[in-house]
Amino acid sequence: MICRSQWRCLRQIAQFKFVNLINWTQLSGQGRASSPVGEEHVPDELQTGCNCSIVIVDDNPGSLEYLAAALAGTGLMIFTAASGEAGLALIYTHRPQIVLSDLVMPSLSGLDVLRLVKEFDPKISVVIMSSNDPDRAMAKTLEQTGTEYLKKPIALSVLRSCIGQLMQNHFVRSQDRPGQNGAGSSPSR
């Protein structure tokens, strides 16, 4: 059952101009995207073979572009949203495996997004980003929800390592489910 706020978010998605499905293969013209640092290969930590998607939520268009470009060519289907509301609409529509959200945004904050994502699907991995260190209350919330925290500015290696680990976790969980695409192990008793 979808609540009233979820329906409101879904209706609002059409109003946001910066919500995009990024198809980096078409943009690159060569079957792969060039990364912001000119690397020509997908880093080892991002080569998991899983079919993952990510929603990146940040009210700063430059940050959205940087983060999406940094993760291009990794096998992730990348969705971007310029507000918490638009991000939630994408999350409710596409049910990604990973959400990468800025903490400080107008209207819905990253913690609001975290809370609503975990209510919607607790299995979705969430990463919160901010230029500020988390206070005690926020640190406790992040710990209780198993949420990753990245401090801005984020080094590419740190971003890729964090997202790569979450992709691997998703891949392992999907392989552990019996009957999932014929793969997976049967529970032993």
Order of alpha helices (4+ residues) and beta strands (2+ residues): alpha-beta-alpha-beta-alpha-beta-alpha-beta-alpha-beta-alpha-beta-alpha
